[in-house]
């Protein structure tokens, strides 16, 4: 029963969003850890365990995304996965202590409003589809 719940497309979008957010934060930590190293195009960051942990999580998020694409129309899935544009700045602010401008916070609010506009009709369509089954 838990597996069925976990395989739900909307749970997978949440899971994928969280894993891609964590992967981006970890890769940023890896890049920062190797900031003084001499390298071309940031390849020196490949020597950091943070970077590799981020790559693994990114691969996991990719598998989750493919699962979502099997179940939802791309137009809906892509609109909802954009929650990463909210989660990543929040993660940077909380964990990396980066400054987020007022303009960026306004953009984050607009993204959230847009997601609500997408999510509500999508949920209604899904309810209608489930009622037919």
Secondary structure per residue as TSV (DSSP state, phi and psi in degrees):
chain	resnum	aa	ss	phi	psi
A	1	X	-	360.0	-40.6
A	2	X	H	-64.7	-39.7
A	3	X	H	-62.1	-41.4
A	4	X	H	-63.1	-42.0
A	5	X	H	-62.4	-45.3
A	6	X	H	-63.7	-31.3
A	7	X	T	-80.5	-6.0
A	8	X	S	-57.8	137.7
A	9	X	H	-59.4	-38.5
A	10	X	H	-73.7	-34.2
A	11	X	H	-66.4	-39.0
A	12	X	H	-66.4	-35.6
A	13	X	H	-63.4	-43.9
A	14	X	H	-63.2	-46.6
A	15	X	H	-61.6	-46.9
A	16	X	H	-62.6	-39.5
A	17	X	H	-64.2	-42.4
A	18	X	H	-67.9	-39.8
A	19	X	H	-71.2	-37.8
A	20	X	H	-69.7	-34.8
A	21	X	H	-63.4	-47.8
A	22	X	H	-61.5	-39.5
A	23	X	H	-64.2	-41.2
A	24	X	H	-65.4	-40.9
A	25	X	H	-64.8	-41.3
A	26	X	H	-66.4	-40.6
A	27	X	H	-67.0	-33.2
A	28	X	H	-65.2	-41.4
A	29	X	H	-62.1	-40.8
A	30	X	H	-64.2	-40.4
A	31	X	H	-65.8	-40.4
A	32	X	H	-66.6	-37.6
A	33	X	H	-64.9	-28.8
A	34	X	T	-107.4	18.9
A	35	X	T	-59.3	-33.8
A	36	X	T	-85.4	-10.2
A	37	X	S	-73.8	146.8
A	38	X	-	-83.8	127.0
A	39	X	-	-164.1	162.9
A	40	X	S	-102.8	130.2
A	41	X	T	56.7	29.9
A	42	X	T	78.9	10.1
A	43	X	G	-65.7	-18.0
A	44	X	G	-64.0	-25.4
A	45	X	G	-65.5	-18.1
A	46	X	G	-66.2	-12.9
A	47	X	G	-84.4	-0.4
A	48	X	-	-99.9	136.3
A	49	X	H	-64.4	-30.4
A	50	X	H	-59.6	-44.2
A	51	X	H	-62.4	-45.0
A	52	X	H	-66.7	-37.1
A	53	X	H	-63.3	-39.9
A	54	X	H	-63.7	-39.7
A	55	X	H	-64.4	-42.3
A	56	X	H	-62.0	-45.9
A	57	X	H	-65.0	-34.9
A	58	X	H	-64.4	-40.1
A	59	X	H	-64.1	-39.8
A	60	X	H	-63.2	-42.0
A	61	X	H	-65.0	-33.1
A	62	X	H	-63.6	-43.5
A	63	X	H	-62.0	-41.6
A	64	X	H	-62.1	-41.6
A	65	X	H	-64.3	-41.9
A	66	X	H	-62.4	-38.5
A	67	X	H	-61.2	-42.5
A	68	X	H	-63.3	-43.4
A	69	X	H	-64.9	-23.7
A	70	X	H	-73.3	-20.7
A	71	X	H	-111.4	-25.5
A	72	X	S	-123.9	152.6
A	73	X	-	-62.4	144.0
A	74	X	H	-57.9	-39.1
A	75	X	H	-60.5	-36.3
A	76	X	H	-78.5	-47.7
A	77	X	H	-60.2	-44.9
A	78	X	H	-66.0	-38.7
A	79	X	H	-62.1	-38.3
A	80	X	H	-78.6	-32.8
A	81	X	H	-68.3	-14.3
A	82	X	T	-66.9	-0.4
A	83	X	T	-59.0	-20.8
A	84	X	H	-62.3	-25.5
A	85	X	H	-72.2	-10.2
A	86	X	H	-100.2	-46.2
A	87	X	H	-66.5	-40.8
A	88	X	H	-65.3	-49.3
A	89	X	H	-59.8	-38.3
A	90	X	H	-62.5	-43.8
A	91	X	H	-62.5	-40.2
A	92	X	H	-63.4	-39.4
A	93	X	H	-68.2	-44.7
A	94	X	H	-75.9	-49.3
A	95	X	H	-94.6	-31.7
A	96	X	S	-104.6	-2.6
A	97	X	-	56.8	37.4
A	98	X	-	-82.0	150.3
A	99	X	-	-86.2	132.0
A	100	X	-	-111.2	121.8
A	101	X	-	-71.4	162.3
A	102	X	H	-60.4	-39.0
A	103	X	H	-62.6	-40.4
A	104	X	H	-66.5	-42.2
A	105	X	H	-59.5	-38.5
A	106	X	H	-63.6	-42.1
A	107	X	H	-62.4	-40.0
A	108	X	H	-62.1	-41.5
A	109	X	H	-62.8	-40.0
A	110	X	H	-65.7	-40.6
A	111	X	H	-60.3	-43.9
A	112	X	H	-62.1	-41.5
A	113	X	H	-63.1	-44.4
A	114	X	H	-59.7	-41.0
A	115	X	H	-64.7	-38.9
A	116	X	H	-63.9	-37.3
A	117	X	H	-66.7	-30.0
A	118	X	H	-82.3	-43.9
A	119	X	H	-66.8	-40.8
A	120	X	H	-63.0	-51.6
A	121	X	H	-62.8	-34.6
A	122	X	H	-64.2	-42.1
A	123	X	H	-64.8	-38.2
A	124	X	H	-65.5	-41.5
A	125	X	H	-63.0	-43.5
A	126	X	H	-63.3	-40.0
A	127	X	H	-61.8	-39.9
A	128	X	H	-65.5	-39.4
A	129	X	H	-66.5	-41.6
A	130	X	H	-66.7	-34.2
A	131	X	H	-65.5	-30.2
A	132	X	H	-75.0	-24.9
A	133	X	-	-82.8	360.0
